[in-house]
Amino acid sequence: MMIAAAEDSIEVLCTNRFTEEARVARWVHSSGSSPRFFRGMRFNVSAIRDGIANSVRSFTRSGSQRFTLLIIPHSEKRLVKFQANVFAIVFFVVLFSFILSGFVYVAMHAPDASQRVVERQQGLQSSQASLDAIMEELQEVMRVSRSFESTMRETIDGLRPGAASSPVSERGSGGDLAPFLDVQRLNSGELREIKDIRRLASTLRAAVEPLEEVQRISRVQQSLLTDIPNHWPLGARRGRVTHEFGPNVHPFTGQLYLHKGFDIADAIGVPVVASANGRVEEVSVDPGYGIQVWLRHKYGFRTMYAHLHSATVREGQEVEQGQQIGLLGNSGASTGPHVHFEVWLGNEVVDPAAFLKISNEFPRRVRSF
């Protein structure tokens, strides 16, 4: 088929050649040019065309040459035969060369690609480890900040008794530093170095220690104030002072004498409370003081509560500051319902006003004589 097509092409070329030669001859005749020159030119053109035609025919014949590959089995199976011409063989050789070159290229560059993948995986693992370490440090800083805030609040509460303090849960779980340490809003450009975060945590820890010391001192101060008789001896800060400590006129004899405590008047049945933490040392009835209760406190202090209507504690009982120990009355040598309150330090009686003023529990309701 290919040979027939080539021969047709050659025939067409020859026909075209003769037609063109006739055209050229007419042109030469009309122009008066030299016939010899044009005959030489026609010969050269014809030779070139003949050469090309011959090359095409030779290439076509060579490419159309067929080869047969026989596979002869040693058994009785049929022969396997493959036939292919030169063109097909060249095509498959070129295709195989491209495929083989691709495999060789991939095989040569695959180790480098694998190495790059491994390096990137290692870099990701290192970045993840660094991120985990930073997250741990941030959590530690937040924990220390919460401890710092809690200690600060407790210290302020200790220095200012009765001051309200909002719980940590109302301020957020991260304390005051939470807006700056919101981990979900951090990105790679905002993360601090681990050493800076550790320095921040160390600074917070160093700030917590002196605060804890202040808090400890505050607790000691609070304990001291509850162990010293400075609490007003009537509940709800009731009563009025009718007689202070010091020289006074005796209500029955009319003579001057040393009044050893305070007389605080109020209605019968008003609760009488302990002025400090302590232990009930004595509950007794005296002709002059009526029903009386003696409390022993720390640091050598003792307090006495007299003219009670009744005692609500027993000897040896531990009491706390502000706890009820009896009811105000009019027992003993009394001119009216009141409690007689004395403070003793060792064997010396002292002015209760010096201690009651510590906690501002001494109301200015003193009657002058």
Order of alpha helices (4+ residues) and beta strands (2+ residues): alpha-alpha-beta-beta-alpha-alpha-alpha-beta-beta-beta-beta-beta-beta-beta-beta-beta-beta-beta-beta-alpha
